[in-house]
Amino acid sequence: MEHSQSIIFVQFFCLIGTSCTIAWAIYAGVFKIAPNASWRFALANICTVSGVLLYTQRTDSISYLYWFIADMAVLLGFALVRWGCQHLFKQTTSYLFDLVLLASCALLMLLVPPSLDYAVYLVIVMSITAAILISLTGLDNAKASKKHMSMSNAILINVPFLIMGALFVIRAMALFYSPEDLANLSAADKLNSPMVMWSYIILLLLTNLVLYGNALTRLVFKVSRLVNKDHLTGLWNRHALLDKLDEVDALWQRNGSAYSLLVLDVDHFKQVNDTYGHMAGDAVLKHTAMLMQHSLRKIDFICRYGGEEFLIILPSTNHEEAMFVAKKIQSQINNTSVKWKHHEIAITLSIGTATCKNHISVEQLLQLADEAMYLAKNAGRNTICTKEPENLEFNSSKH
Ligand SMILES: Nc1nc2c(ncn2[C@@H]2O[C@H](COP(=O)(O)OP(=O)(O)OP(=O)(O)O)[C@@H](O)[C@H]2O)c(=O)[nH]1
């Protein structure tokens, strides 16, 4: 390749890498968007650009050292991408595994005699390490993205990582079987391989595109969570309720797996606000929400239905089981009180239950549970009532 042409390639590569570094740094520092991940992505771009610059700047006399440091810089860039993604998706970080992998790679490279005859082994070791880091990143990401989208989309968005991993494996194997292709498959022998330079540029662009895609997915997920969560208690809000109800109802229609609803209202809550202030009222709501959440299974759904009213969906739960859960929550609430300054605020709940029945819509069931809760209020509060759809009779259970 012409010298001037190679310089343009390198300049183009550095331009992309530096732009991405600046973009990630602005994300992290200015907009505070996933700062832990974004800083790592910015550093990953710096490492990769530095590595490629070192590949191209080396001179024959010190090429071995330059090459070694360049490889390690690029590999560190890949590891930083992996760590950034783990922060982005709140996964367990793999610092120890990755650092041991990088150290083993460095050790193996240092064991290779410093001569161009053996240079091919450096490229093979580097390629295998890169393939492991990139493929693991792709797999981790696909697993994490699956929570926010369909499995096929999660794999699709991370395909570039898997392709990159495969390309590094192919390069390692090709060099193993035909070491004489070293000049064409790596930037080892000055910049005489346009294919290598183009692949660097495409890989850099692809990696950053996938990372932006992942960051965006995470951002959309966070925003949708904010839309569906109640700020005070951290429970789901009414907005999230209907989707969940439809899901549980569809399951019942399909599998006959009955579900029940509980509507729970804090008794005389206005008095708490009036006596101790709104802050105390908020503390009572948080405490109640926390206690109820701890009484439920993972598959149950709890949301703040109104000011001091909560709604629980109990999938795969018949009437008797729903009464059991309601009594459990009632006794937990009755047995504790909220400490507010020097006061102990006792709480009780009025609870209404309703269990799904044929020919009853989701809205009607919600209404039944709500009416059952008002029956409990009228029955003297701190009570559990059930409203049956057919004869509108109700049973009550006073604590
Ligand atoms: N502190 C606080 N109070 C709230 C919040 N949302 C609603 N409230 C208050 O909750 C009170 C509800 O009062 P009421 O509807 O009269 O009900 P209650 O006093 O619990 O009486 P019963 O339900 O009949 O036992 C109102 O004073 C609302 O202002 C909130 O987020 N925080």
The ligand as a MOL file (V3000), in Angstrom:
LIG
                    3D

  0  0  0     0  0            999 V3000
M  V30 BEGIN CTAB
M  V30 COUNTS 32 34 0 0 0
M  V30 BEGIN ATOM
M  V30 1 N -48.7490 11.7920 53.0660 0
M  V30 2 C -49.4370 11.4750 51.9730 0
M  V30 3 N -50.7860 11.5700 51.9920 0
M  V30 4 C -51.4670 11.2350 50.8910 0
M  V30 5 C -50.8230 10.7830 49.7270 0
M  V30 6 N -51.7860 10.5200 48.8040 0
M  V30 7 C -52.9710 10.7670 49.3650 0
M  V30 8 N -52.7970 11.2030 50.6590 0
M  V30 9 C -53.8050 11.5930 51.6330 0
M  V30 10 O -54.5200 10.4380 52.0400 0
M  V30 11 C -55.7250 10.8840 52.6660 0
M  V30 12 C -56.8240 9.8980 52.3420 0
M  V30 13 O -57.9010 10.2370 53.1400 0
M  V30 14 P -59.3510 9.5890 53.0320 0
M  V30 15 O -59.6340 9.2620 51.5810 0
M  V30 16 O -60.3060 10.4520 53.7400 0
M  V30 17 O -59.2170 8.2000 53.7360 0
M  V30 18 P -58.8220 7.8030 55.2110 0
M  V30 19 O -58.5160 8.9630 56.0820 0
M  V30 20 O -57.7650 6.7550 55.1140 0
M  V30 21 O -60.1420 7.1460 55.7150 0
M  V30 22 P -60.6580 5.6940 55.4110 0
M  V30 23 O -60.0190 5.2610 54.1140 0
M  V30 24 O -62.1280 5.8380 55.2810 0
M  V30 25 O -60.2350 4.8290 56.5470 0
M  V30 26 C -55.9920 12.2900 52.1090 0
M  V30 27 O -55.8490 13.2120 53.1670 0
M  V30 28 C -54.8730 12.5130 51.1030 0
M  V30 29 O -54.4300 13.8520 51.0850 0
M  V30 30 C -49.3930 10.7240 49.7370 0
M  V30 31 O -48.7350 10.3590 48.7610 0
M  V30 32 N -48.7570 11.0580 50.8790 0
M  V30 END ATOM
M  V30 BEGIN BOND
M  V30 1 1 1 2
M  V30 2 2 2 3
M  V30 3 1 2 32
M  V30 4 1 3 4
M  V30 5 2 4 5
M  V30 6 1 4 8
M  V30 7 1 5 6
M  V30 8 1 5 30
M  V30 9 2 6 7
M  V30 10 1 7 8
M  V30 11 1 8 9
M  V30 12 1 9 10
M  V30 13 1 9 28
M  V30 14 1 10 11
M  V30 15 1 11 12
M  V30 16 1 11 26
M  V30 17 1 12 13
M  V30 18 1 13 14
M  V30 19 2 14 15
M  V30 20 1 14 16
M  V30 21 1 14 17
M  V30 22 1 17 18
M  V30 23 2 18 19
M  V30 24 1 18 20
M  V30 25 1 18 21
M  V30 26 1 21 22
M  V30 27 2 22 23
M  V30 28 1 22 24
M  V30 29 1 22 25
M  V30 30 1 26 27
M  V30 31 1 26 28
M  V30 32 1 28 29
M  V30 33 2 30 31
M  V30 34 1 30 32
M  V30 END BOND
M  V30 END CTAB
M  END
